[in-house]
């Protein structure tokens, strides 16, 4: 009975969100490292509530991340989306370009849409020129986003922030031992800058919820089998390239289920999120990347701390990605 009530409430929320005007949305992403960013980009592109305007690259070789973004956007026929190249730290090396073979022959200069070499300024200019509210979905370590906020802190006041960051009660794989979650650990100072900003609202999905989420069974089989869908084909192609190239992945795994789709939960929260339980948490951020519950801490956010019905969300995401 409880699950039926949850699903009815979820359906009502979905119908209400579909009737609203799509919200201008910016994705801040380290796409090209973990495959979940590629799934998340496809998720946004299949979400009518979100009007994706710009992708801001994060953490590392901006050209490579721009290539992955551009090729996915072309597959989706969405070259109206601008690509903003963020902070660059030089050439990463082939061993870190986990989706590199997929874009080996892709020339970002041929992208039919706009590519901003100074992505940080482009992000600032877009927010200033756009009537709010704007959604900012951050699914990677955020040094580019932090640089924009340091340069123009007032832009946060026009935006809702949704981030895939932190670990409060559970660590990776549902461990009862909390983890230094990667998107915080890579650059704790950047995360501190971002979470301290005066956003219209700030909502996080930590490992407690996003670290448990994946697609398997019939849901995954339906995605895998969607051979006539160019966008989903690009996701699966990337997955097949990525899986043998990362040290933490069992290669045979990708034929039967997705890897953990951390980032999709940040996307889901930006237009619905009703299948999650939230808690207002005050916390501190350590220099080694832990987010610690701390009543005297300097940061407070709305946190998706547990699931109401993860299975329903898995079914829903599958249908959404398939365009159903």
C-alpha positions as CSV (number, residue, x, y, z in Angstrom):
1,X,0.0,0.0,0.0
2,X,2.8,2.4,0.9
3,X,4.6,1.7,-2.4
4,X,1.4,2.3,-4.3
5,X,0.9,5.7,-2.6
6,X,4.6,6.6,-3.4
7,X,4.1,5.7,-7.0
8,X,0.9,7.7,-7.3
9,X,2.6,10.8,-5.8
10,X,5.5,10.3,-8.1
11,X,3.2,10.2,-11.2
12,X,1.5,13.3,-10.0
13,X,4.9,15.1,-9.7
14,X,5.9,14.0,-13.1
15,X,2.7,15.3,-14.7
16,X,3.1,18.6,-12.9
17,X,6.7,19.0,-14.0
18,X,5.9,18.2,-17.7
19,X,3.3,21.0,-17.8
20,X,5.9,23.6,-16.7
21,X,8.1,25.6,-19.0
22,X,11.5,24.0,-19.5
23,X,14.2,25.5,-17.3
24,X,17.4,26.8,-18.9
25,X,20.1,24.4,-17.7
26,X,23.9,24.3,-17.6
27,X,25.8,21.0,-17.1
28,X,29.2,21.2,-15.3
29,X,30.9,17.9,-16.0
30,X,34.2,16.0,-16.2
31,X,32.7,13.9,-19.0
32,X,35.2,11.4,-20.4
33,X,36.5,10.1,-17.1
34,X,33.6,8.0,-15.6
35,X,31.0,6.8,-18.0
36,X,28.1,8.1,-15.8
37,X,28.6,11.6,-17.1
38,X,27.8,10.4,-20.6
39,X,24.6,8.7,-19.3
40,X,23.7,11.9,-17.5
41,X,24.1,14.0,-20.6
42,X,21.8,11.7,-22.5
43,X,19.3,11.9,-19.5
44,X,19.2,15.7,-19.7
45,X,18.7,15.6,-23.4
46,X,15.7,13.3,-22.9
47,X,14.2,15.4,-20.2
48,X,11.6,17.9,-21.5
49,X,11.6,19.8,-18.2
50,X,15.3,20.8,-18.8
51,X,16.4,23.1,-21.6
52,X,20.1,22.4,-21.9
53,X,21.9,25.5,-23.0
54,X,25.5,24.9,-22.2
55,X,28.0,22.2,-21.1
56,X,30.9,23.5,-19.1
57,X,33.9,21.1,-18.9
58,X,35.7,20.4,-15.7
59,X,38.9,19.0,-14.4
60,X,41.6,18.4,-16.9
61,X,42.1,18.2,-20.6
62,X,39.3,20.5,-21.8
63,X,39.7,19.7,-25.5
64,X,39.2,15.9,-24.9
65,X,36.1,16.5,-22.7
66,X,34.8,18.9,-25.3
67,X,35.2,16.3,-28.0
68,X,33.2,13.7,-26.1
69,X,30.5,16.3,-25.4
70,X,30.4,17.4,-29.0
71,X,30.1,14.0,-30.5
72,X,27.3,13.0,-28.1
73,X,25.4,16.2,-28.9
74,X,25.8,15.6,-32.6
75,X,24.4,12.1,-32.1
76,X,21.4,13.6,-30.3
77,X,21.0,16.3,-33.1
78,X,21.4,19.0,-30.4
79,X,24.2,21.1,-31.7
80,X,22.2,24.2,-30.5
81,X,23.9,23.4,-27.1
82,X,27.0,25.5,-26.5
83,X,30.2,23.8,-25.3
84,X,32.2,25.9,-22.8
85,X,35.8,24.7,-22.3
86,X,36.7,25.1,-18.7
87,X,40.0,25.2,-16.8
88,X,42.7,23.2,-18.5
89,X,45.6,21.4,-16.8
90,X,47.5,20.3,-19.9
91,X,47.5,16.9,-21.7
92,X,46.2,14.1,-19.4
93,X,47.7,11.2,-21.3
94,X,46.0,8.4,-23.1
95,X,45.7,6.3,-20.0
96,X,43.3,8.9,-18.5
97,X,41.2,9.4,-21.6
98,X,38.9,6.5,-20.8
99,X,36.6,7.2,-23.8
100,X,39.5,8.4,-26.0
101,X,39.2,5.8,-28.8
102,X,35.6,6.9,-29.4
103,X,36.7,10.5,-30.2
104,X,40.0,9.7,-31.8
105,X,39.0,11.1,-35.2
106,X,36.5,13.7,-33.9
107,X,37.6,17.3,-34.6
108,X,35.9,19.7,-32.1
109,X,36.5,22.5,-34.6
110,X,33.9,20.8,-36.9
111,X,31.2,21.0,-34.2
112,X,28.3,22.8,-35.9
113,X,27.4,24.7,-32.7
114,X,29.3,27.2,-30.6
115,X,32.5,26.2,-28.8
116,X,33.8,28.7,-26.2
117,X,37.5,28.6,-25.6
118,X,37.1,30.7,-22.5
119,X,34.3,28.6,-21.0
120,X,34.4,30.3,-17.6
121,X,33.6,33.7,-19.1
122,X,31.0,32.2,-21.4
123,X,29.3,30.6,-18.4
124,X,29.3,34.0,-16.5
125,X,28.0,35.8,-19.6
126,X,25.2,33.3,-20.2
127,X,23.9,33.5,-16.6
128,X,24.0,37.3,-16.6
129,X,22.2,37.5,-19.9
130,X,19.5,35.0,-19.0
131,X,16.4,35.6,-17.0
132,X,16.3,33.3,-14.0
133,X,15.9,30.8,-12.6
134,X,18.6,28.7,-14.2
135,X,19.5,25.1,-13.2
136,X,23.2,24.4,-12.7
137,X,23.8,20.6,-12.5
138,X,27.4,19.8,-11.4
139,X,28.5,16.2,-11.8
140,X,32.3,16.5,-11.5
141,X,34.9,18.3,-9.4
142,X,34.0,21.9,-9.9
143,X,37.2,24.1,-10.4
144,X,35.7,25.8,-13.5
145,X,32.5,26.5,-11.7
146,X,34.4,27.8,-8.7
147,X,36.5,30.1,-10.9
148,X,33.3,31.6,-12.3
149,X,31.9,32.2,-8.9
150,X,35.0,33.8,-7.6
151,X,35.0,36.2,-10.6
152,X,31.2,36.9,-10.5
153,X,29.7,35.6,-7.2
154,X,26.4,37.4,-7.9
155,X,25.5,34.9,-10.7
156,X,24.7,32.2,-8.1
157,X,21.7,34.3,-7.0
158,X,19.9,33.5,-10.3
159,X,20.6,29.7,-10.2
160,X,19.4,26.5,-8.5
161,X,22.4,24.2,-7.8
162,X,22.2,20.4,-8.1
163,X,25.4,18.6,-7.3
164,X,26.6,15.0,-7.2
165,X,29.0,15.4,-4.2
166,X,29.8,14.0,-0.8
167,X,29.3,11.1,1.5
168,X,27.4,11.5,4.8
169,X,26.3,8.2,6.2
170,X,27.3,5.7,3.5
171,X,30.4,5.3,1.3
172,X,31.1,3.7,-2.0
173,X,29.0,0.6,-2.7
174,X,26.8,1.3,0.3
175,X,29.6,0.9,2.8
176,X,28.8,2.0,6.3
177,X,32.2,3.7,6.3
178,X,31.9,7.1,4.6
179,X,34.2,7.9,1.7
180,X,36.2,10.9,0.4
181,X,33.9,11.1,-2.6
182,X,35.8,11.9,-5.8
183,X,34.1,15.0,-6.9
184,X,35.0,16.6,-3.5
185,X,38.3,14.9,-3.0
186,X,39.9,16.0,-6.3
187,X,39.5,19.7,-5.4
188,X,38.1,20.4,-1.9
189,X,38.7,24.1,-2.1
190,X,36.7,24.3,-5.4
191,X,33.8,22.4,-3.8
192,X,33.9,24.7,-0.7
193,X,33.6,27.8,-3.0
194,X,30.7,26.3,-4.9
195,X,28.7,25.0,-1.9
196,X,29.2,28.3,0.0
197,X,27.8,30.4,-2.9
198,X,24.4,32.1,-2.5
199,X,22.4,29.9,-4.9
200,X,18.7,30.2,-5.0
201,X,18.8,26.6,-3.6
202,X,21.4,24.0,-3.2
203,X,20.7,20.3,-3.4
204,X,23.1,17.4,-3.2
205,X,23.0,13.7,-4.0
206,X,25.8,12.1,-2.1
207,X,27.0,8.5,-2.3
208,X,24.2,7.6,0.2
209,X,21.8,7.7,-2.7
210,X,23.5,8.0,-6.0
211,X,26.2,5.5,-5.1
212,X,23.5,2.7,-5.1
213,X,21.9,3.5,-8.4
214,X,22.4,1.5,-11.7
215,X,20.3,-0.1,-14.4
216,X,20.2,-3.9,-14.7
217,X,18.0,-6.7,-15.9
218,X,15.3,-5.9,-18.3
219,X,15.8,-2.2,-17.9
220,X,19.4,-2.4,-19.1
221,X,18.6,-4.9,-21.8
222,X,16.1,-2.4,-23.3
223,X,18.7,0.3,-23.4
224,X,21.4,-2.1,-24.8
225,X,18.9,-3.2,-27.5
226,X,17.9,0.3,-28.7
227,X,20.1,0.0,-31.8
228,X,18.0,2.5,-33.8
229,X,18.4,5.3,-31.3
230,X,21.6,7.3,-32.1
231,X,21.9,8.9,-28.7
232,X,21.6,5.7,-26.8
233,X,23.9,4.0,-29.2
234,X,26.5,6.6,-28.5
235,X,26.1,5.9,-24.8
236,X,26.5,2.2,-25.2
237,X,29.4,2.6,-27.6
238,X,31.2,4.8,-25.0
239,X,30.4,2.2,-22.3
240,X,32.0,-0.6,-24.4
241,X,35.1,1.5,-25.0
242,X,35.3,2.7,-21.4
243,X,34.8,-0.5,-19.5
244,X,38.1,-2.3,-20.5
245,X,40.1,0.9,-20.0
246,X,39.4,1.6,-16.3
247,X,41.1,-0.4,-13.5
248,X,38.0,-0.7,-11.3
249,X,35.7,-2.3,-13.9
250,X,35.1,-6.0,-14.6
251,X,35.0,-6.0,-18.3
252,X,32.3,-8.6,-18.8
253,X,30.0,-6.6,-16.6
254,X,29.0,-4.1,-19.2
255,X,27.0,-6.6,-21.2
256,X,24.6,-7.2,-18.4
257,X,24.2,-3.9,-16.5
258,X,25.4,-0.4,-16.3
259,X,28.1,0.8,-14.0
260,X,27.0,3.0,-11.0
261,X,25.0,5.9,-12.5
262,X,26.0,8.5,-9.8
263,X,25.4,11.5,-12.0
264,X,21.9,10.6,-13.2
265,X,20.5,11.3,-9.7
266,X,21.7,14.9,-9.8
267,X,19.9,15.3,-13.1
268,X,16.8,13.6,-11.7
269,X,16.7,16.0,-8.7
270,X,16.7,19.0,-11.1
271,X,13.2,18.2,-12.5
272,X,11.6,15.9,-9.9
273,X,13.4,14.0,-7.1
274,X,10.2,12.9,-5.4
275,X,11.5,9.3,-5.0
276,X,14.2,10.4,-2.6
277,X,14.2,11.3,1.1
278,X,15.8,14.6,1.9
279,X,17.5,16.1,5.0
280,X,18.8,19.6,5.6
281,X,22.4,18.9,6.6
282,X,25.0,21.3,8.1
283,X,28.5,20.0,7.4
284,X,32.2,20.7,7.1
285,X,34.6,19.7,4.3
286,X,38.0,18.3,5.2
287,X,41.2,18.9,3.2
288,X,41.2,15.2,2.1
289,X,37.7,15.4,0.7
290,X,35.3,14.2,3.4
291,X,32.0,15.8,4.0
292,X,31.3,15.5,7.7
293,X,28.1,16.2,9.5
294,X,28.9,19.1,11.7
295,X,26.3,21.3,13.5
296,X,28.8,24.1,13.7
297,X,30.0,23.6,10.1
298,X,30.0,26.4,7.6
299,X,27.9,24.7,4.9
300,X,24.3,23.7,4.7
301,X,22.4,22.0,1.9
302,X,19.3,20.0,1.1
303,X,20.7,16.4,0.8
304,X,19.1,13.4,-0.8
305,X,20.0,11.0,2.1
306,X,18.0,7.9,1.3
307,X,15.6,6.3,-1.2
308,X,11.9,6.1,-1.0
309,X,11.7,3.8,-4.0
310,X,14.9,3.3,-6.1
311,X,13.3,0.5,-8.2
312,X,10.6,2.9,-9.4
313,X,13.3,5.4,-10.3
314,X,15.2,2.8,-12.3
315,X,12.1,1.9,-14.2
316,X,11.4,5.6,-14.8
317,X,14.9,6.4,-16.0
318,X,14.8,3.5,-18.5
319,X,11.5,4.8,-20.0
320,X,12.8,8.3,-20.1
321,X,16.0,7.4,-21.9
322,X,14.0,5.4,-24.4
323,X,11.8,8.4,-25.0
324,X,8.7,6.7,-23.6
